[in-house]
Amino acid sequence: MQCAYVSTHTPLRVTRRSGEDFVVLSADDWEGEQETLYVLQDSSLMQQIAESLATHAKGTGYIPNKAQSNEIPLIQVTTNKTFVQNTHESNPACIASLH
């Protein structure tokens, strides 16, 4: 049985009775977050992205040929990053897998 939190890429917020809360997320999601932070902290890379967005908006950017386009893998973007409170309604199988 796969945990619904992992299959939907939803971080699981775990509330402890004593101490600070913590968040559990899949290794793939964590790696994606690390990559995003790296890009956001690199001002040169962010400038390149901004320039690319501007040329794309104007329709003046580089247009790859068909062969080049076929080499570019499709990327699924996940935008649902909602934190879920750990309540009595949570899936017990997911909670049990944390122990």
Order of alpha helices (4+ residues) and beta strands (2+ residues): alpha-beta-beta-alpha-alpha-alpha-alpha
